[in-house]
Amino acid sequence: PRTQASIAVSADGRQWVLLNASPDLRQQINATPELQPDRDGPPRNSPIKAVVLSNGDVDAVAGLLCLRESQPLTVYGSARVLDVLACNSIFDVLNPELVKREPMALGRPFAVVGPEGPVGLTVEGFDVPGKIPLYLEDEEKGTGGSFGTEEGDTIGLKVTADESGKSFFFIPGCSGLDDALCARLEGASLLFFDGTLYTNDEMIAQGLMQKTGDRIGHMNMSGPKGTLAQMAPLGIARKIFIHVNNSNPALRDDSAERAAVEAAGWEVSYDGMEVKA
């Protein structure tokens, strides 16, 4: 069993930045002492200083509602994603006097700043092939499979520690690899990548949903056009699948699919996984 796809990043072990805020964020905080308030600190203190959003999917934004207890933080997102928050008044429970919403200009690195100042991390957002969230689809714009998708709906993140210069990539949603993305990822030291499906039609085959991976905007792991094959030549040192759907047989430790994933040099993320650069 897995909760949904968020990761927490820190340069100093004290100030933490969330990459996406999943619907089960409260459960994740309860299971992670580093993300819990300081018992000796002031009321409603939190080590979570910022959230950086990669898309407007429910998986990425619903957990923001767990951060409504009047603690100051900064929420970063593309203009498109911040528009999603602005159009849904439920996110106004994040007190605008305490929670700043900062737009990311794609392709321009920025220092992540929390309530007390910079946290020692620089983030760059960049557009990746993807699709607008299902709940925002516009059937009238569905020609060619875009359903209203525009730049900024699905982005990847490059996160760099200011002091060491070490970096990693976080791309929890991606519908395919284009030349620009391959060039960006070549030789990377660490990558968290969309592991939603093992095969394009697995949810149809299991009777879960009448949509393929292509239709919902997620690349599958297997096959000649899958992630395992397409990323093999890129020389990425450490590759970890994240955002793995519960239909994906690679979640099972003893499955043939897991064996194939590991033989290709990939890991499957799990709750409580720690990675130190």
C-alpha positions as CSV (number, residue, x, y, z in Angstrom):
1,P,0.0,0.0,0.0
2,R,1.1,3.5,-0.8
3,T,-0.2,7.0,0.0
4,Q,-0.2,9.4,-2.9
5,A,2.7,11.2,-4.5
6,S,4.3,14.0,-2.5
7,I,7.9,14.3,-1.5
8,A,9.5,16.5,1.2
9,V,12.9,18.2,0.5
10,S,15.3,20.0,2.9
11,A,18.7,21.4,2.6
12,D,19.3,21.7,6.3
13,G,16.9,19.1,7.9
14,R,14.9,21.9,9.6
15,Q,13.1,23.8,6.9
16,W,11.1,21.5,4.5
17,V,9.6,22.1,1.1
18,L,6.8,19.9,-0.2
19,L,6.8,18.9,-3.9
20,N,3.0,18.6,-4.4
21,A,0.5,18.3,-1.5
22,S,-1.3,15.0,-1.8
23,P,-4.8,14.3,-0.4
24,D,-3.3,12.2,2.3
25,L,-0.8,14.8,3.5
26,R,-2.1,14.6,7.0
27,Q,-1.3,10.9,7.2
28,Q,2.1,11.6,5.7
29,I,2.9,14.3,8.3
30,N,1.8,12.0,11.1
31,A,4.2,9.3,9.9
32,T,7.1,11.7,9.5
33,P,8.5,13.3,12.7
34,E,10.6,15.8,10.6
35,L,7.4,17.4,9.3
36,Q,5.7,17.7,12.7
37,P,5.5,21.0,14.7
38,D,8.2,21.7,17.3
39,R,6.7,21.0,20.7
40,D,8.7,23.7,22.3
41,G,7.9,26.2,19.5
42,P,5.1,28.8,19.3
43,P,1.5,27.8,18.6
44,R,0.8,26.4,15.1
45,N,4.5,26.3,14.1
46,S,5.4,24.1,11.2
47,P,8.7,23.0,9.6
48,I,6.9,23.0,6.3
49,K,7.9,26.4,4.8
50,A,6.7,26.1,1.2
51,V,4.9,23.9,-1.4
52,V,5.9,23.7,-5.0
53,L,3.1,22.3,-7.3
54,S,3.8,20.4,-10.5
55,N,0.2,20.4,-11.8
56,G,-3.4,21.0,-10.8
57,D,-4.4,17.4,-10.3
58,V,-6.3,16.4,-7.2
59,D,-3.3,14.3,-6.3
60,A,-1.1,17.4,-6.2
61,V,-3.3,20.1,-4.7
62,A,-5.9,18.6,-2.3
63,G,-3.4,18.3,0.5
64,L,-3.1,22.1,0.7
65,L,-6.4,22.0,2.7
66,C,-4.4,20.2,5.4
67,L,-2.2,23.3,5.8
68,R,-4.9,25.7,6.7
69,E,-4.1,26.1,10.4
70,S,-2.9,29.6,10.0
71,Q,0.8,28.7,9.7
72,P,2.7,30.9,7.2
73,L,4.1,29.3,4.1
74,T,4.6,30.0,0.4
75,V,2.8,28.1,-2.5
76,Y,4.6,28.1,-5.8
77,G,3.0,27.0,-9.1
78,S,2.7,27.9,-12.8
79,A,0.3,30.6,-13.6
80,R,-2.1,28.0,-14.9
81,V,-2.0,26.0,-11.7
82,L,-2.4,29.0,-9.5
83,D,-5.4,30.0,-11.6
84,V,-7.0,26.6,-10.7
85,L,-6.6,27.5,-7.0
86,A,-7.9,31.0,-7.5
87,C,-11.0,29.7,-9.3
88,N,-11.9,27.3,-6.4
89,S,-12.9,29.3,-3.3
90,I,-12.3,26.3,-1.0
91,F,-8.6,27.1,-1.2
92,D,-9.3,30.5,0.3
93,V,-9.1,28.7,3.7
94,L,-5.4,29.2,3.2
95,N,-5.3,32.7,4.8
96,P,-3.9,35.0,2.1
97,E,-2.3,37.2,4.8
98,L,-0.1,34.2,5.8
99,V,0.1,32.0,2.7
100,K,1.7,33.6,-0.3
101,R,1.0,32.3,-3.8
102,E,4.0,32.9,-6.0
103,P,3.9,32.2,-9.8
104,M,6.8,30.3,-11.4
105,A,8.1,31.5,-14.7
106,L,9.0,28.3,-16.6
107,G,12.7,27.9,-17.4
108,R,13.8,30.4,-14.8
109,P,15.3,29.1,-11.6
110,F,14.2,30.8,-8.4
111,A,15.2,30.6,-4.7
112,V,12.5,29.0,-2.6
113,V,11.6,31.5,0.2
114,G,9.7,30.6,3.3
115,P,8.3,32.8,6.0
116,E,11.8,33.3,7.6
117,G,13.6,33.7,4.3
118,P,15.4,31.5,1.7
119,V,15.5,27.8,2.6
120,G,18.7,26.9,0.7
121,L,17.0,25.4,-2.3
122,T,16.6,26.6,-5.9
123,V,13.8,25.3,-8.1
124,E,13.4,25.4,-11.9
125,G,10.0,24.5,-13.4
126,F,9.9,23.4,-17.0
127,D,7.1,22.2,-19.3
128,V,6.8,18.5,-20.0
129,P,4.4,16.6,-22.3
130,G,1.1,16.1,-20.4
131,K,-2.5,16.9,-20.1
132,I,-4.9,19.1,-18.2
133,P,-6.5,17.4,-15.1
134,L,-9.5,15.2,-15.9
135,Y,-11.8,17.4,-13.9
136,L,-10.8,20.5,-16.0
137,E,-11.1,18.9,-19.4
138,D,-13.1,20.8,-22.1
139,E,-14.6,18.3,-24.5
140,E,-15.0,21.1,-27.1
141,K,-11.2,21.5,-27.2
142,G,-10.6,17.7,-27.3
143,T,-9.3,17.6,-30.9
144,G,-5.9,16.0,-30.9
145,G,-6.3,14.8,-27.3
146,S,-5.5,18.1,-25.7
147,F,-8.9,18.8,-24.0
148,G,-7.9,22.4,-23.3
149,T,-4.3,21.6,-22.3
150,E,-1.9,24.6,-22.3
151,E,1.6,25.3,-21.3
152,G,2.0,25.2,-17.5
153,D,-0.6,22.5,-16.9
154,T,2.1,19.7,-16.4
155,I,5.6,20.7,-15.4
156,G,8.7,19.0,-14.2
157,L,10.9,20.4,-11.4
158,K,14.7,20.6,-11.0
159,V,15.6,21.1,-7.4
160,T,19.1,22.2,-6.5
161,A,20.8,22.5,-3.1
162,D,22.4,26.0,-3.0
163,E,25.4,25.0,-0.8
164,S,26.4,21.8,-2.5
165,G,25.1,22.4,-6.0
166,K,23.6,18.8,-6.1
167,S,20.3,18.5,-7.9
168,F,17.5,16.1,-8.8
169,F,14.4,16.0,-11.1
170,F,10.8,15.5,-10.0
171,I,8.4,14.6,-12.8
172,P,5.3,12.8,-11.3
173,G,3.2,13.3,-14.4
174,C,4.4,12.9,-18.0
175,S,2.7,11.6,-21.2
176,G,5.9,11.0,-23.2
177,L,9.5,11.9,-23.8
178,D,10.4,14.5,-26.4
179,D,13.8,15.6,-27.5
180,A,13.9,18.6,-25.1
181,L,13.1,16.5,-22.0
182,C,15.6,13.8,-23.0
183,A,18.3,16.4,-23.4
184,R,17.5,17.9,-20.0
185,L,17.5,14.5,-18.2
186,E,20.6,13.0,-19.8
187,G,23.3,12.3,-17.2
188,A,21.1,13.3,-14.3
189,S,22.2,12.0,-10.8
190,L,18.6,11.4,-9.5
191,L,15.2,11.3,-11.1
192,F,11.7,10.8,-9.6
193,F,9.4,9.9,-12.6
194,D,5.8,9.1,-13.4
195,G,5.2,5.4,-12.8
196,T,1.4,5.5,-13.0
197,L,0.9,2.5,-15.3
198,Y,2.9,-0.6,-16.4
199,T,0.9,-1.1,-19.6
200,N,-1.2,1.5,-21.5
201,D,-4.5,-0.4,-21.2
202,E,-4.1,-2.0,-17.7
203,M,-7.0,-0.1,-16.2
204,I,-9.3,-1.2,-19.0
205,A,-8.1,-4.8,-18.7
206,Q,-8.8,-4.8,-14.9
207,G,-12.2,-3.2,-15.3
208,L,-11.2,-0.1,-13.4
209,M,-11.6,2.7,-16.0
210,Q,-12.4,2.8,-19.7
211,K,-9.4,5.0,-20.4
212,T,-5.8,4.2,-21.5
213,G,-2.7,5.8,-20.2
214,D,-2.4,7.9,-23.4
215,R,-5.9,9.2,-22.7
216,I,-5.3,10.3,-19.2
217,G,-1.8,11.8,-19.9
218,H,0.5,9.2,-18.4
219,M,3.4,7.3,-20.0
220,N,3.5,3.6,-19.2
221,M,6.6,1.7,-18.0
222,S,6.7,-1.2,-20.5
223,G,7.0,-1.6,-24.2
224,P,9.2,0.0,-26.9
225,K,7.7,3.4,-26.3
226,G,7.6,2.9,-22.5
227,T,9.8,4.6,-19.9
228,L,12.1,1.6,-19.3
229,A,13.1,1.5,-23.0
230,Q,13.0,5.2,-23.7
231,M,15.2,6.3,-20.8
232,A,17.7,3.4,-21.0
233,P,20.2,5.4,-23.2
234,L,20.1,8.6,-21.0
235,G,22.7,7.5,-18.4
236,I,20.6,8.6,-15.4
237,A,22.5,7.5,-12.2
238,R,19.4,6.8,-10.0
239,K,15.9,6.4,-11.3
240,I,12.8,6.1,-9.0
241,F,9.2,5.6,-10.0
242,I,6.7,7.7,-8.1
243,H,2.9,8.3,-8.5
244,V,2.4,4.6,-9.1
245,N,-1.3,3.7,-9.6
246,N,-2.8,0.9,-7.6
247,S,-3.5,-1.0,-10.8
248,N,0.2,-1.3,-11.6
249,P,1.6,-4.8,-10.9
250,A,5.1,-3.4,-10.4
251,L,3.9,-2.4,-6.9
252,R,4.0,-6.1,-5.9
253,D,7.5,-7.0,-4.6
254,D,7.3,-10.5,-6.1
255,S,5.8,-9.7,-9.5
256,A,7.5,-10.3,-12.9
257,E,6.8,-6.7,-13.6
258,R,8.8,-5.5,-10.5
259,A,11.6,-7.8,-11.6
260,A,11.7,-6.2,-15.1
261,V,11.7,-2.7,-13.5
262,E,14.6,-3.5,-11.3
263,A,16.5,-5.3,-14.1
264,A,16.3,-2.0,-16.0
265,G,17.9,-0.1,-13.1
266,W,14.7,1.4,-11.6
267,E,13.4,1.6,-8.1
268,V,9.7,1.8,-7.0
269,S,9.2,4.4,-4.3
270,Y,7.4,3.6,-1.0
271,D,6.1,5.5,2.0
272,G,8.9,6.7,4.3
273,M,11.5,6.3,1.6
274,E,14.6,8.5,2.3
275,V,17.1,9.7,-0.2
276,K,20.2,11.6,0.8
277,A,22.3,13.4,-1.8
